[in-house]
Amino acid sequence: MLFDLRSPHRRRVIKVVYVFLALLIGGGLIFFGVGTGNNSGGLLSNVGGGGGSANGQAAYTSALATAQKKAKAAPNDPASWAAVGRATFNLAQLPANYVSNQGYTASGHAVLAKLKQAWSKYLSLAPAKPDVTFADQVVAAFGSPPGIADYKTAESAQEVVASTASTQYAQYEYLAYYAYLANEPNRGDLAAARALALVPAKLRSQTQTALKNMRSQALAAATGATGASG
C-alpha cells in the first residue's frame, strides 16, 4: 500500500504530496476545498465518503449492474459509461473496499481496475460535454492519498476538470502536479503556465515559486520510481 513507508520511492511520493499541500496552503489555497463550480468541490472531496454497510453493498452492486447493462446496450454513448464509472466509484467507497486512514483494500483495488476501464472507454468516446463529477471521482481515486497514486490516470481526469474550469488557476496547478508526478514535464509546464496566466497578480510570484518547487520535487519522485522499476 502507498502508506507502507518501507519503500524509498513511496517515502519520496508521500514527501511530494505533503510538500504540495504546504505549497498550496502557503499560496492561500485549500487543497480540499477548491471546486470547479460544476462538481461537489475539491479534488479529494469525493473519496472516503462511502459509508454504507455490508448490507448496503447489494444495492451498490445492483446499481452498477444496471449501469453496465445500459452501457452494453449503448456502447458508444459516453453518458452510459460515465454512469458505469460513477456507480463503480460508489462501490469502491464501501467499507469492504475502502478503509478510512488506510486506503483501498485488495477488493477495492479490484473495483478501481473496473473504474479505470470505464474511464478509458469514456475518454475514447470523446464526449462533447465531459462529466466533471465522474472526472473528479477518477482524480480522487487515482491521485494522491487517499487515492492509489496512478498519476497518469489522475492526470487524464484532472485535464478534464481543468478544461471545464478554465478560469480557475488552482485546477491547473493540480494538473501540473499530476503531470509532473506522471513524469510528463512538458505537459506539466503547459499547465503551470496556464495557472500563472490566471492567478491574481498579487499571488503570481509565490505561485511561480510553488510551481517550481513542485516540479523539482515531483520529477525527483517520478525519476526515482522509474529507476526503482528499471
C-alpha positions as CSV (number, residue, x, y, z in Angstrom):
1,M,0.0,0.0,0.0
2,L,1.1,3.6,-0.6
3,F,1.3,4.3,3.1
4,D,3.9,1.5,3.6
5,L,6.9,3.7,4.1
6,R,9.4,0.9,3.9
7,S,9.7,1.6,0.2
8,P,12.1,4.5,-0.6
9,H,10.0,5.5,-3.6
10,R,6.8,5.7,-1.5
11,R,8.6,7.8,1.0
12,R,9.5,10.2,-1.8
13,V,6.0,10.3,-3.1
14,I,4.5,10.9,0.3
15,K,7.0,13.8,0.8
16,V,6.0,15.3,-2.6
17,V,2.3,15.1,-1.5
18,Y,2.9,16.9,1.7
19,V,5.2,19.5,0.1
20,F,2.5,20.2,-2.5
21,L,-0.1,20.6,0.3
22,A,2.2,23.0,2.1
23,L,2.9,25.0,-1.1
24,L,-0.8,25.3,-1.8
25,I,-1.6,26.4,1.7
26,G,1.3,28.9,1.6
27,G,-0.2,30.2,-1.6
28,G,-3.5,30.9,0.0
29,L,-5.3,27.8,-1.4
30,I,-7.0,24.9,0.4
31,F,-6.5,21.6,-1.4
32,F,-9.7,20.0,-0.2
33,G,-11.9,22.9,-0.9
34,V,-11.3,24.2,-4.4
35,G,-14.2,23.2,-6.6
36,T,-14.8,23.7,-10.3
37,G,-18.3,25.2,-9.9
38,N,-19.6,22.2,-11.7
39,N,-19.0,19.5,-9.2
40,S,-19.1,18.7,-5.5
41,G,-16.0,20.8,-4.8
42,G,-12.4,19.8,-4.4
43,L,-10.2,17.0,-5.8
44,L,-10.4,14.8,-2.8
45,S,-13.9,15.6,-1.6
46,N,-15.3,12.5,-3.3
47,V,-13.2,9.9,-1.6
48,G,-13.8,8.2,1.7
49,G,-17.5,9.1,2.0
50,G,-18.7,5.6,1.1
51,G,-20.3,4.9,4.4
52,G,-22.8,2.3,3.6
53,S,-22.8,-1.0,5.4
54,A,-22.1,-4.5,4.2
55,N,-25.9,-4.9,4.0
56,G,-26.0,-2.0,1.6
57,Q,-23.4,-3.4,-0.8
58,A,-26.1,-5.3,-2.7
59,A,-27.8,-2.0,-3.6
60,Y,-24.5,-0.5,-4.9
61,T,-23.7,-3.7,-6.8
62,S,-27.2,-3.7,-8.3
63,A,-26.8,-0.1,-9.4
64,L,-23.5,-0.9,-11.1
65,A,-25.1,-4.0,-12.8
66,T,-27.9,-1.8,-14.1
67,A,-25.5,0.8,-15.4
68,Q,-23.3,-1.8,-17.1
69,K,-26.4,-3.3,-18.8
70,K,-27.3,0.1,-20.2
71,A,-23.7,0.7,-21.4
72,K,-23.7,-2.7,-23.1
73,A,-26.9,-1.8,-24.9
74,A,-25.4,1.6,-26.0
75,P,-21.7,1.1,-26.1
76,N,-21.0,4.3,-27.9
77,D,-22.9,6.5,-25.5
78,P,-20.4,8.4,-23.2
79,A,-23.2,9.1,-20.7
80,S,-23.7,5.4,-20.2
81,W,-20.1,4.8,-19.5
82,A,-20.0,7.8,-17.1
83,A,-22.9,6.2,-15.2
84,V,-20.9,3.0,-15.0
85,G,-17.9,4.9,-13.7
86,R,-19.9,6.8,-11.1
87,A,-21.5,3.5,-9.9
88,T,-18.2,1.8,-9.8
89,F,-16.7,4.6,-7.8
90,N,-19.5,4.5,-5.3
91,L,-19.0,0.8,-4.9
92,A,-15.3,1.4,-4.3
93,Q,-16.1,3.6,-1.2
94,L,-17.9,0.9,0.7
95,P,-16.2,-0.3,4.0
96,A,-15.1,-3.6,2.4
97,N,-13.3,-1.7,-0.3
98,Y,-12.0,1.4,1.4
99,V,-10.8,1.9,5.0
100,S,-10.5,5.4,6.3
101,N,-6.9,6.5,7.1
102,Q,-5.6,3.3,5.5
103,G,-6.8,3.4,1.9
104,Y,-8.2,0.8,-0.6
105,T,-8.3,-2.8,0.3
106,A,-7.5,-5.7,-2.1
107,S,-11.1,-5.8,-3.2
108,G,-11.1,-2.1,-3.5
109,H,-8.2,-2.2,-5.9
110,A,-10.2,-4.8,-8.0
111,V,-13.1,-2.3,-8.2
112,L,-10.8,0.5,-9.1
113,A,-9.5,-1.6,-12.0
114,K,-13.1,-1.6,-13.3
115,L,-13.3,2.1,-12.7
116,K,-10.2,2.7,-14.8
117,Q,-11.6,0.6,-17.6
118,A,-14.8,2.7,-17.6
119,W,-12.8,5.9,-17.6
120,S,-10.7,4.7,-20.6
121,K,-13.8,3.8,-22.5
122,Y,-15.4,7.1,-21.7
123,L,-12.4,9.1,-22.9
124,S,-12.2,7.1,-26.1
125,L,-15.7,8.3,-27.0
126,A,-14.6,11.9,-26.8
127,P,-17.7,13.3,-25.1
128,A,-18.7,16.8,-26.3
129,K,-19.6,17.8,-22.7
130,P,-17.4,15.9,-20.2
131,D,-18.9,14.7,-17.0
132,V,-17.0,16.6,-14.4
133,T,-18.3,14.7,-11.4
134,F,-17.0,11.5,-13.0
135,A,-13.7,13.1,-13.7
136,D,-13.4,14.4,-10.2
137,Q,-14.0,10.9,-8.9
138,V,-11.3,9.5,-11.1
139,V,-8.8,12.1,-9.8
140,A,-9.8,11.3,-6.2
141,A,-9.4,7.5,-6.7
142,F,-6.2,7.5,-8.7
143,G,-4.4,10.6,-7.4
144,S,-2.6,11.3,-4.2
145,P,-3.6,9.6,-0.9
146,P,-6.3,8.5,-0.3
147,G,-6.1,7.7,-4.0
148,I,-3.8,4.9,-5.2
149,A,-1.1,7.1,-7.0
150,D,-1.8,6.1,-10.6
151,Y,-0.8,9.5,-11.7
152,K,-1.2,9.1,-15.5
153,T,-4.9,8.2,-14.9
154,A,-5.3,11.1,-12.4
155,E,-3.7,13.5,-14.9
156,S,-6.1,12.5,-17.7
157,A,-9.1,13.1,-15.4
158,Q,-7.7,16.4,-14.0
159,E,-7.2,17.6,-17.5
160,V,-11.0,17.3,-18.0
161,V,-11.7,19.0,-14.7
162,A,-9.4,21.9,-15.6
163,S,-10.8,22.3,-19.1
164,T,-14.3,22.8,-17.6
165,A,-13.0,25.3,-15.1
166,S,-10.9,27.3,-17.5
167,T,-10.7,30.4,-15.3
168,Q,-9.7,28.6,-12.0
169,Y,-6.0,28.6,-11.7
170,A,-5.9,26.1,-8.9
171,Q,-7.2,23.4,-11.1
172,Y,-4.2,24.0,-13.5
173,E,-1.9,23.8,-10.5
174,Y,-3.4,20.4,-9.8
175,L,-3.0,19.4,-13.4
176,A,0.7,20.4,-13.4
177,Y,1.2,18.5,-10.1
178,Y,-0.2,15.2,-11.6
179,A,1.6,15.7,-14.9
180,Y,4.9,16.1,-13.1
181,L,4.3,13.1,-10.9
182,A,3.4,11.1,-14.1
183,N,6.8,12.1,-15.4
184,E,5.3,14.3,-18.1
185,P,7.3,17.6,-17.6
186,N,6.2,19.2,-20.8
187,R,2.5,18.8,-20.1
188,G,3.2,19.9,-16.5
189,D,4.9,23.0,-17.7
190,L,2.0,23.9,-20.0
191,A,-0.5,23.5,-17.1
192,A,1.8,25.6,-14.9
193,A,2.0,28.3,-17.5
194,R,-1.8,28.4,-17.7
195,A,-2.1,28.6,-13.9
196,L,0.3,31.6,-13.8
197,A,-1.6,33.3,-16.6
198,L,-4.8,33.0,-14.5
199,V,-3.5,33.6,-11.0
200,P,-4.2,37.1,-9.4
201,A,-1.2,39.4,-9.8
202,K,-0.7,39.5,-6.0
203,L,-0.2,35.8,-5.9
204,R,1.8,35.3,-9.1
205,S,5.3,35.4,-7.6
206,Q,4.6,32.9,-4.8
207,T,2.6,30.7,-7.1
208,Q,5.5,30.7,-9.5
209,T,7.9,29.6,-6.7
210,A,5.4,27.0,-5.5
211,L,5.1,25.5,-9.0
212,K,8.9,25.5,-9.5
213,N,9.4,23.7,-6.2
214,M,6.5,21.3,-7.0
215,R,8.1,20.5,-10.4
216,S,11.5,19.6,-8.9
217,Q,10.1,17.5,-6.1
218,A,7.6,15.7,-8.2
219,L,10.0,14.9,-11.0
220,A,12.6,13.7,-8.5
221,A,10.0,11.2,-7.2
222,A,8.9,10.2,-10.6
223,T,12.6,9.6,-11.7
224,G,13.1,7.5,-8.5
225,A,10.1,5.4,-9.4
226,T,11.5,4.8,-12.9
227,G,14.9,3.9,-11.5
228,A,13.3,1.5,-9.0
229,S,11.3,-0.3,-11.6
230,G,14.0,-0.5,-14.2
